Amino acid sequence: MKLNHALLMCENITAMEDFFIRIIGFENGPRPPFPFAGSWLYSDGQPLIHLVGKTPSLHKSRHKSNHNRLICEQ
C-alpha cells in the first residue's frame, strides 16, 4: 500500500504551502485548472499534498472535505 495523495482543506493556502515547503521539504508544482483555489505540493516528483482553499465555489465540487487516497496492490 502507498499514499497516492492527501487533500487538505485550509483557510490560508499560502501559510500551508510555506509550512510544507520550508519545514518539510516539498516543492510547489503544476496543478490542473480546477475552478477553486489550491496548490499541489510535490515530493520526489509526485504530487502528494493537495491544498484546497475553503471557498463558496468548493460547494460545487466533489471535494468537500479532507481525504487521503491510498493505492493497494496485490
N, CA, C and O atoms as a GROMACS GRO file, in nm:
protein
  296
    1MET      N    1   0.084  -0.116   0.000
    1MET     CA    2   0.000   0.000   0.000
    1MET      C    3   0.090   0.123   0.000
    1MET      O    4   0.194   0.126   0.065
    2LYS      N    5   0.046   0.226  -0.076
    2LYS     CA    6   0.122   0.350  -0.075
    2LYS      C    7   0.024   0.468  -0.085
    2LYS      O    8  -0.088   0.455  -0.134
    3LEU      N    9   0.072   0.581  -0.038
    3LEU     CA   10  -0.009   0.703  -0.043
    3LEU      C   11  -0.007   0.759  -0.184
    3LEU      O   12   0.100   0.782  -0.240
    4ASN      N   13  -0.126   0.782  -0.242
    4ASN     CA   14  -0.135   0.847  -0.371
    4ASN      C   15  -0.134   0.998  -0.350
    4ASN      O   16  -0.056   1.069  -0.414
    5HIS      N   17  -0.221   1.048  -0.262
    5HIS     CA   18  -0.220   1.189  -0.225
    5HIS      C   19  -0.307   1.212  -0.102
    5HIS      O   20  -0.389   1.128  -0.064
    6ALA      N   21  -0.287   1.328  -0.041
    6ALA     CA   22  -0.373   1.373   0.068
    6ALA      C   23  -0.424   1.511   0.030
    6ALA      O   24  -0.346   1.597  -0.009
    7LEU      N   25  -0.555   1.532   0.040
    7LEU     CA   26  -0.615   1.662   0.014
    7LEU      C   27  -0.647   1.726   0.148
    7LEU      O   28  -0.717   1.668   0.231
    8LEU      N   29  -0.595   1.847   0.168
    8LEU     CA   30  -0.617   1.919   0.292
    8LEU      C   31  -0.687   2.051   0.263
    8LEU      O   32  -0.636   2.132   0.186
    9MET      N   33  -0.802   2.072   0.323
    9MET     CA   34  -0.872   2.199   0.309
    9MET      C   35  -0.814   2.295   0.412
    9MET      O   36  -0.792   2.257   0.528
   10CYS      N   37  -0.789   2.419   0.371
   10CYS     CA   38  -0.726   2.513   0.462
   10CYS      C   39  -0.779   2.655   0.442
   10CYS      O   40  -0.825   2.692   0.334
   11GLU      N   41  -0.771   2.732   0.548
   11GLU     CA   42  -0.813   2.872   0.544
   11GLU      C   43  -0.710   2.959   0.471
   11GLU      O   44  -0.746   3.055   0.403
   12ASN      N   45  -0.581   2.924   0.486
   12ASN     CA   46  -0.473   3.006   0.432
   12ASN      C   47  -0.377   2.917   0.353
   12ASN      O   48  -0.286   2.856   0.409
   13ILE      N   49  -0.398   2.910   0.222
   13ILE     CA   50  -0.316   2.824   0.136
   13ILE      C   51  -0.169   2.865   0.141
   13ILE      O   52  -0.081   2.779   0.146
   14THR      N   53  -0.142   2.994   0.141
   14THR     CA   54  -0.004   3.043   0.142
   14THR      C   55   0.071   2.997   0.266
   14THR      O   56   0.186   2.955   0.256
   15ALA      N   57   0.008   3.005   0.382
   15ALA     CA   58   0.072   2.961   0.507
   15ALA      C   59   0.098   2.811   0.505
   15ALA      O   60   0.204   2.766   0.549
   16MET      N   61   0.002   2.734   0.454
   16MET     CA   62   0.021   2.589   0.446
   16MET      C   63   0.132   2.553   0.347
   16MET      O   64   0.214   2.465   0.375
   17GLU      N   65   0.135   2.622   0.231
   17GLU     CA   66   0.244   2.599   0.135
   17GLU      C   67   0.378   2.627   0.201
   17GLU      O   68   0.472   2.548   0.189
   18ASP      N   69   0.387   2.738   0.272
   18ASP     CA   70   0.511   2.776   0.339
   18ASP      C   71   0.556   2.667   0.435
   18ASP      O   72   0.674   2.631   0.438
   19PHE      N   73   0.464   2.614   0.514
   19PHE     CA   74   0.497   2.507   0.608
   19PHE      C   75   0.551   2.384   0.536
   19PHE      O   76   0.659   2.334   0.569
   20PHE      N   77   0.477   2.335   0.436
   20PHE     CA   78   0.517   2.213   0.368
   20PHE      C   79   0.646   2.232   0.287
   20PHE      O   80   0.724   2.138   0.274
   21ILE      N   81   0.669   2.349   0.233
   21ILE     CA   82   0.790   2.374   0.153
   21ILE      C   83   0.911   2.400   0.243
   21ILE      O   84   1.014   2.334   0.228
   22ARG      N   85   0.900   2.495   0.336
   22ARG     CA   86   1.015   2.533   0.419
   22ARG      C   87   1.049   2.429   0.524
   22ARG      O   88   1.167   2.399   0.545
   23ILE      N   89   0.949   2.374   0.590
   23ILE     CA   90   0.974   2.285   0.703
   23ILE      C   91   0.988   2.139   0.660
   23ILE      O   92   1.077   2.069   0.708
   24ILE      N   93   0.901   2.092   0.571
   24ILE     CA   94   0.901   1.950   0.535
   24ILE      C   95   0.981   1.921   0.409
   24ILE      O   96   1.029   1.808   0.391
   25GLY      N   97   0.998   2.020   0.321
   25GLY     CA   98   1.082   1.999   0.203
   25GLY      C   99   1.009   1.967   0.074
   25GLY      O  100   1.072   1.923  -0.022
   26PHE      N  101   0.877   1.987   0.069
   26PHE     CA  102   0.803   1.967  -0.055
   26PHE      C  103   0.834   2.079  -0.154
   26PHE      O  104   0.891   2.182  -0.116
   27GLU      N  105   0.796   2.059  -0.279
   27GLU     CA  106   0.812   2.161  -0.383
   27GLU      C  107   0.676   2.192  -0.444
   27GLU      O  108   0.593   2.101  -0.461
   28ASN      N  109   0.652   2.319  -0.477
   28ASN     CA  110   0.528   2.358  -0.545
   28ASN      C  111   0.538   2.310  -0.690
   28ASN      O  112   0.645   2.317  -0.750
   29GLY      N  113   0.427   2.262  -0.744
   29GLY     CA  114   0.430   2.211  -0.880
   29GLY      C  115   0.300   2.234  -0.954
   29GLY      O  116   0.209   2.297  -0.900
   30PRO      N  117   0.290   2.184  -1.077
   30PRO     CA  118   0.172   2.206  -1.160
   30PRO      C  119   0.046   2.144  -1.100
   30PRO      O  120   0.050   2.043  -1.031
   31ARG      N  121  -0.066   2.210  -1.130
   31ARG     CA  122  -0.198   2.169  -1.080
   31ARG      C  123  -0.298   2.191  -1.192
   31ARG      O  124  -0.293   2.293  -1.260
   32PRO      N  125  -0.390   2.097  -1.211
   32PRO     CA  126  -0.494   2.118  -1.314
   32PRO      C  127  -0.574   2.246  -1.286
   32PRO      O  128  -0.578   2.292  -1.172
   33PRO      N  129  -0.637   2.302  -1.387
   33PRO     CA  130  -0.711   2.429  -1.371
   33PRO      C  131  -0.849   2.410  -1.308
   33PRO      O  132  -0.952   2.434  -1.371
   34PHE      N  133  -0.850   2.366  -1.183
   34PHE     CA  134  -0.976   2.350  -1.112
   34PHE      C  135  -1.041   2.486  -1.091
   34PHE      O  136  -0.972   2.588  -1.090
   35PRO      N  137  -1.174   2.491  -1.073
   35PRO     CA  138  -1.243   2.619  -1.056
   35PRO      C  139  -1.241   2.671  -0.912
   35PRO      O  140  -1.328   2.750  -0.874
   36PHE      N  141  -1.144   2.629  -0.833
   36PHE     CA  142  -1.132   2.676  -0.696
   36PHE      C  143  -0.983   2.687  -0.662
   36PHE      O  144  -0.899   2.625  -0.727
   37ALA      N  145  -0.953   2.768  -0.561
   37ALA     CA  146  -0.814   2.794  -0.522
   37ALA      C  147  -0.750   2.668  -0.467
   37ALA      O  148  -0.815   2.587  -0.401
   38GLY      N  149  -0.621   2.653  -0.495
   38GLY     CA  150  -0.550   2.537  -0.442
   38GLY      C  151  -0.406   2.535  -0.485
   38GLY      O  152  -0.359   2.622  -0.558
   39SER      N  153  -0.335   2.434  -0.440
   39SER     CA  154  -0.194   2.418  -0.470
   39SER      C  155  -0.161   2.270  -0.459
   39SER      O  156  -0.215   2.200  -0.373
   40TRP      N  157  -0.073   2.222  -0.545
   40TRP     CA  158  -0.024   2.084  -0.535
   40TRP      C  159   0.123   2.090  -0.496
   40TRP      O  160   0.202   2.163  -0.556
   41LEU      N  161   0.157   2.012  -0.394
   41LEU     CA  162   0.294   2.008  -0.345
   41LEU      C  163   0.353   1.870  -0.373
   41LEU      O  164   0.291   1.767  -0.348
   42TYR      N  165   0.473   1.872  -0.424
   42TYR     CA  166   0.538   1.750  -0.475
   42TYR      C  167   0.655   1.707  -0.387
   42TYR      O  168   0.724   1.789  -0.325
   43SER      N  169   0.674   1.575  -0.382
   43SER     CA  170   0.791   1.515  -0.321
   43SER      C  171   0.840   1.406  -0.416
   43SER      O  172   0.763   1.319  -0.456
   44ASP      N  173   0.967   1.412  -0.451
   44ASP     CA  174   1.026   1.316  -0.546
   44ASP      C  175   0.944   1.308  -0.676
   44ASP      O  176   0.926   1.200  -0.732
   45GLY      N  177   0.895   1.424  -0.723
   45GLY     CA  178   0.823   1.430  -0.850
   45GLY      C  179   0.678   1.386  -0.844
   45GLY      O  180   0.610   1.384  -0.947
   46GLN      N  181   0.628   1.352  -0.725
   46GLN     CA  182   0.490   1.306  -0.709
   46GLN      C  183   0.406   1.412  -0.637
   46GLN      O  184   0.451   1.466  -0.535
   47PRO      N  185   0.286   1.442  -0.687
   47PRO     CA  186   0.200   1.541  -0.620
   47PRO      C  187   0.128   1.478  -0.500
   47PRO      O  188   0.017   1.427  -0.513
   48LEU      N  189   0.193   1.482  -0.385
   48LEU     CA  190   0.141   1.410  -0.268
   48LEU      C  191   0.045   1.491  -0.182
   48LEU      O  192  -0.046   1.433  -0.121
   49ILE      N  193   0.061   1.622  -0.177
   49ILE     CA  194  -0.025   1.706  -0.094
   49ILE      C  195  -0.104   1.799  -0.184
   49ILE      O  196  -0.046   1.877  -0.260
   50HIS      N  197  -0.236   1.791  -0.175
   50HIS     CA  198  -0.324   1.882  -0.250
   50HIS      C  199  -0.387   1.976  -0.148
   50HIS      O  200  -0.465   1.932  -0.063
   51LEU      N  201  -0.354   2.104  -0.157
   51LEU     CA  202  -0.413   2.204  -0.068
   51LEU      C  203  -0.530   2.268  -0.140
   51LEU      O  204  -0.521   2.302  -0.258
   52VAL      N  205  -0.640   2.285  -0.069
   52VAL     CA  206  -0.760   2.346  -0.127
   52VAL      C  207  -0.809   2.453  -0.030
   52VAL      O  208  -0.822   2.429   0.090
   53GLY      N  209  -0.838   2.572  -0.085
   53GLY     CA  210  -0.892   2.678  -0.003
   53GLY      C  211  -1.039   2.658   0.024
   53GLY      O  212  -1.113   2.612  -0.063
   54LYS      N  213  -1.082   2.692   0.143
   54LYS     CA  214  -1.224   2.683   0.178
   54LYS      C  215  -1.295   2.804   0.121
   54LYS      O  216  -1.281   2.915   0.173
   55THR      N  217  -1.372   2.784   0.013
   55THR     CA  218  -1.442   2.893  -0.054
   55THR      C  219  -1.582   2.848  -0.092
   55THR      O  220  -1.608   2.727  -0.100
   56PRO      N  221  -1.674   2.942  -0.117
   56PRO     CA  222  -1.809   2.903  -0.161
   56PRO      C  223  -1.810   2.820  -0.290
   56PRO      O  224  -1.896   2.734  -0.306
   57SER      N  225  -1.716   2.844  -0.381
   57SER     CA  226  -1.714   2.770  -0.507
   57SER      C  227  -1.685   2.621  -0.484
   57SER      O  228  -1.716   2.538  -0.570
   58LEU      N  229  -1.626   2.589  -0.371
   58LEU     CA  230  -1.595   2.450  -0.341
   58LEU      C  231  -1.721   2.366  -0.321
   58LEU      O  232  -1.717   2.245  -0.338
   59HIS      N  233  -1.831   2.430  -0.285
   59HIS     CA  234  -1.955   2.355  -0.265
   59HIS      C  235  -2.006   2.294  -0.395
   59HIS      O  236  -2.086   2.200  -0.391
   60LYS      N  237  -1.961   2.343  -0.510
   60LYS     CA  238  -2.000   2.287  -0.640
   60LYS      C  239  -1.908   2.171  -0.679
   60LYS      O  240  -1.933   2.103  -0.778
   61SER      N  241  -1.804   2.150  -0.602
   61SER     CA  242  -1.705   2.046  -0.632
   61SER      C  243  -1.737   1.919  -0.554
   61SER      O  244  -1.815   1.922  -0.458
   62ARG      N  245  -1.677   1.810  -0.596
   62ARG     CA  246  -1.691   1.685  -0.520
   62ARG      C  247  -1.598   1.683  -0.399
   62ARG      O  248  -1.613   1.597  -0.312
   63HIS      N  249  -1.502   1.777  -0.393
   63HIS     CA  250  -1.407   1.782  -0.281
   63HIS      C  251  -1.464   1.872  -0.171
   63HIS      O  252  -1.442   1.993  -0.172
   64LYS      N  253  -1.536   1.811  -0.078
   64LYS     CA  254  -1.600   1.889   0.027
   64LYS      C  255  -1.534   1.868   0.163
   64LYS      O  256  -1.573   1.932   0.261
   65SER      N  257  -1.435   1.780   0.170
   65SER     CA  258  -1.367   1.757   0.296
   65SER      C  259  -1.227   1.701   0.270
   65SER      O  260  -1.193   1.662   0.158
   66ASN      N  261  -1.147   1.700   0.376
   66ASN     CA  262  -1.014   1.640   0.366
   66ASN      C  263  -1.029   1.493   0.328
   66ASN      O  264  -1.127   1.428   0.364
   67HIS      N  265  -0.931   1.441   0.256
   67HIS     CA  266  -0.931   1.299   0.227
   67HIS      C  267  -0.790   1.252   0.195
   67HIS      O  268  -0.702   1.333   0.164
   68ASN      N  269  -0.770   1.122   0.202
   68ASN     CA  270  -0.645   1.057   0.164
   68ASN      C  271  -0.679   0.951   0.062
   68ASN      O  272  -0.785   0.889   0.068
   69ARG      N  273  -0.588   0.930  -0.033
   69ARG     CA  274  -0.609   0.825  -0.132
   69ARG      C  275  -0.490   0.730  -0.122
   69ARG      O  276  -0.374   0.770  -0.135
   70LEU      N  277  -0.522   0.604  -0.099
   70LEU     CA  278  -0.420   0.500  -0.091
   70LEU      C  279  -0.433   0.408  -0.211
   70LEU      O  280  -0.542   0.387  -0.263
   71ILE      N  281  -0.321   0.353  -0.254
   71ILE     CA  282  -0.321   0.254  -0.362
   71ILE      C  283  -0.276   0.122  -0.302
   71ILE      O  284  -0.168   0.112  -0.243
   72CYS      N  285  -0.359   0.021  -0.318
   72CYS     CA  286  -0.328  -0.113  -0.268
   72CYS      C  287  -0.303  -0.205  -0.387
   72CYS      O  288  -0.382  -0.211  -0.481
   73GLU      N  289  -0.192  -0.275  -0.381
   73GLU     CA  290  -0.158  -0.368  -0.489
   73GLU      C  291  -0.140  -0.507  -0.429
   73GLU      O  292  -0.092  -0.521  -0.316
   74GLN      N  293  -0.179  -0.610  -0.505
   74GLN     CA  294  -0.160  -0.747  -0.459
   74GLN      C  295  -0.028  -0.798  -0.506
   74GLN      O  296   0.008  -0.912  -0.477
   0.00000   0.00000   0.00000
